[in-house]
């Protein structure tokens, strides 16, 4: 839930821009512990559907537990690269997923295939090296694409999607608080009272072209 606390505004902005509402069918790819899936379930209501997809069976179990009261949430164990759903959805969403995969374009293409014609794909990914702690850049050398956010607007085009909008936001702070707590969880190092600018999160709103009559 910590990640959702510090990066809540970009998610809320994207949902508001698209007008996500009751009855929508959505998929959260790389759902993790299920915090975003639960947030989406509250919006789409019982007439909607939320598929929470993650490659880790433990994450599926966490999501199922977090969403126990939401019958519209279906937790699925599946690799993002192999994404396949039982029905087309209105929105495919991912956050902090593409930096961990070897081929982000393939994942975006699978997300495109999962949505209906005219449906939406929203991806939110960081530019890790643009984050700062005490003026020094952050790094994540163990992930394949730590700065994938900087490429995200181009990658959606390579995946066959039409880019509608893109922007970046970076939570910042100094001393104890949610920003410092998130960074400590991410790095396992207490930043103390240092000034922190978390990695900017790039959001892209992209759509699958509607079918030609």
C-alpha positions as a printed Julia matrix, in Angstrom:
213×3 Matrix{Float64}:
   0.0     0.0     0.0
   2.97    2.34    0.5
   3.59    2.77   -3.21
  -0.04    3.72   -3.69
   0.34    6.34   -0.94
   3.22    8.25   -2.54
   2.21    7.83   -6.18
  -1.53    8.17   -5.67
  -1.99   11.38   -7.66
  -0.76   10.09  -11.06
  -3.09    7.09  -10.74
  -6.07    9.23   -9.75
  -5.38   11.66  -12.6
  -5.29    8.87  -15.18
  -8.51    7.3   -13.91
 -10.24   10.67  -13.9
  -9.02   11.56  -17.41
 -10.47    8.34  -18.83
 -13.73    8.59  -16.94
 -13.45    5.08  -15.5
 -16.86    4.31  -14.02
 -19.26    1.6   -12.89
 -19.49   -1.31  -15.29
 -15.97   -0.98  -16.76
 -13.92   -4.12  -17.35
 -10.26   -3.58  -16.48
  -7.05   -5.56  -16.01
  -4.23   -4.63  -13.66
  -1.11   -6.3   -15.09
   1.6    -6.95  -12.5
  -0.95   -6.44   -9.75
   1.41   -7.23   -6.86
  -0.37   -7.08   -3.52
  -3.58   -5.84   -5.16
  -3.79   -2.24   -3.94
  -4.56   -0.83   -7.41
  -6.95   -3.7    -8.19
  -8.93   -2.88   -5.05
  -8.99    0.83   -5.92
 -10.29   -0.02   -9.39
 -12.88   -2.44   -7.96
 -14.33    0.36   -5.84
 -14.78    2.47   -8.99
 -16.17   -0.15  -11.4
 -18.53   -1.56   -8.8
 -20.31   -4.9    -8.82
 -21.41   -4.45  -12.42
 -17.77   -4.22  -13.53
 -14.87   -6.63  -13.53
 -11.22   -6.35  -12.43
  -8.68   -8.93  -13.53
  -5.62   -8.79  -11.24
  -2.78  -10.51  -13.1
   0.65  -11.33  -11.69
   3.28  -13.95  -12.49
   3.86  -14.69   -8.79
   1.34  -17.1    -7.19
   2.05  -15.49   -3.81
   0.97  -12.12   -5.23
  -2.21  -13.73   -6.52
  -2.96  -14.97   -3.02
  -2.24  -11.5    -1.54
  -4.58   -9.9    -4.04
  -7.3   -12.45   -3.35
  -6.99  -11.7     0.37
  -6.96   -7.9    -0.12
  -9.98   -8.07   -2.43
 -11.94  -10.69   -0.51
 -14.99   -8.43   -0.18
 -15.0    -7.53   -3.88
 -16.62  -10.29   -5.91
 -15.79   -8.39   -9.12
 -12.04   -9.01   -8.66
 -10.54  -12.12  -10.25
  -6.9   -12.84   -9.36
  -4.94  -14.71  -12.05
  -1.4   -16.09  -12.16
   0.01  -15.25  -15.59
   3.13  -13.73  -17.12
   2.59  -10.27  -18.59
   4.27  -11.46  -21.79
   1.55  -14.12  -22.14
  -1.42  -11.98  -21.12
  -4.69  -13.53  -22.26
  -8.1   -12.86  -20.75
 -11.49  -14.56  -21.16
 -13.04  -11.34  -22.51
 -11.94   -7.99  -23.99
 -11.55   -5.21  -21.4
 -12.05   -1.45  -21.52
  -8.75   -0.65  -19.81
  -5.42   -2.44  -19.39
  -3.23   -0.88  -16.69
   0.3    -1.46  -15.41
   2.56    0.38  -12.98
   6.19   -0.38  -12.07
   6.03   -3.44  -14.32
   7.85   -2.68  -17.57
  11.15   -1.84  -15.86
  11.28   -5.48  -14.73
  10.65   -7.17  -18.1
  13.1    -7.94  -20.89
  10.77   -6.82  -23.7
   8.44   -3.94  -22.69
   7.03   -3.6   -26.22
   5.85   -7.21  -26.16
   4.01   -6.6   -22.89
   2.39   -3.42  -24.21
   1.35   -5.3   -27.35
  -0.28   -8.01  -25.2
  -2.09   -5.3   -23.25
  -3.26   -3.79  -26.55
  -4.6    -7.17  -27.64
  -6.47   -7.52  -24.33
  -8.55   -4.35  -24.76
 -11.55   -3.89  -27.02
 -11.23   -1.75  -30.16
 -11.25    1.84  -28.92
 -10.18    0.69  -25.44
  -7.38    2.14  -23.34
  -3.91    1.13  -22.2
  -2.38    3.09  -19.31
   1.22    2.49  -18.24
   3.06    4.22  -15.41
   6.82    3.68  -15.25
   9.76    5.48  -13.58
  12.83    7.29  -14.77
  14.89    5.89  -11.91
  18.12    7.8   -12.52
  16.23   11.11  -12.35
  15.4    10.47   -8.69
  17.64   12.15   -6.13
  18.63   11.55   -2.51
  20.68   14.37   -1.06
  21.36   15.5    -4.63
  22.76   12.13   -5.73
  21.03   10.06   -8.46
  19.24    6.84   -7.67
  20.09    3.6    -9.44
  18.52    0.16   -9.83
  21.27   -1.86  -11.54
  19.49   -5.19  -11.06
  16.45   -4.42  -13.24
  16.53   -4.62  -17.06
  15.08   -1.15  -17.81
  15.33    1.22  -14.81
  14.7     4.3   -16.98
  11.96    2.8   -19.17
   9.69    5.72  -18.3
  11.81    7.99  -20.5
  11.04    5.74  -23.48
   7.42    5.02  -22.69
   5.73    7.45  -25.14
   7.71    5.9   -28.02
   7.22    2.32  -26.85
   3.42    2.52  -26.96
   3.68    3.48  -30.62
   5.94    0.52  -31.31
   3.29   -1.68  -29.7
   0.66   -0.47  -32.16
  -1.12    1.92  -29.81
  -2.15    5.54  -30.42
  -0.66    7.9   -27.83
  -3.26   10.25  -26.38
  -1.27   11.98  -23.62
   1.82   11.6   -21.43
   3.18   13.38  -18.37
   5.59   12.89  -15.44
   5.19   13.48  -11.7
   7.69   13.03   -8.87
   6.78   13.04   -5.15
   9.39   14.84   -3.02
  10.13   15.42    0.65
  12.75   15.76    3.37
  13.0    13.98    6.69
  10.56   11.4     8.07
   7.37   10.82    6.12
   5.82    8.62    3.43
   8.42    9.61    0.8
  11.33    8.63    3.06
   9.54    5.47    4.21
   8.91    4.4     0.61
  12.54    4.99   -0.34
  13.73    2.97    2.65
  11.48    0.07    1.63
  12.78    0.31   -1.94
  16.5     0.52   -1.08
  16.65   -0.9     2.47
  18.61    2.23    3.44
  17.24    4.9     5.79
  17.62    8.26    3.99
  17.57   10.17    7.29
  16.88   13.87    6.84
  18.18   14.06    3.27
  16.12   15.83    0.64
  14.43   13.25   -1.58
  12.97   13.47   -5.06
  11.52   10.09   -5.93
  11.9     8.86   -9.52
   9.5    10.7   -11.82
   6.64    8.42  -12.8
   5.78    8.79  -16.48
   2.13    8.11  -17.3
   0.98    7.36  -20.82
  -2.64    7.24  -21.93
  -2.85    5.24  -25.15
  -5.71    3.65  -27.02
  -6.32    0.82  -29.4
  -7.75    2.17  -32.62
 -11.44    1.47  -33.08
 -12.46   -0.99  -35.74
 -13.15    0.49  -39.16
 -16.85    0.05  -40.09
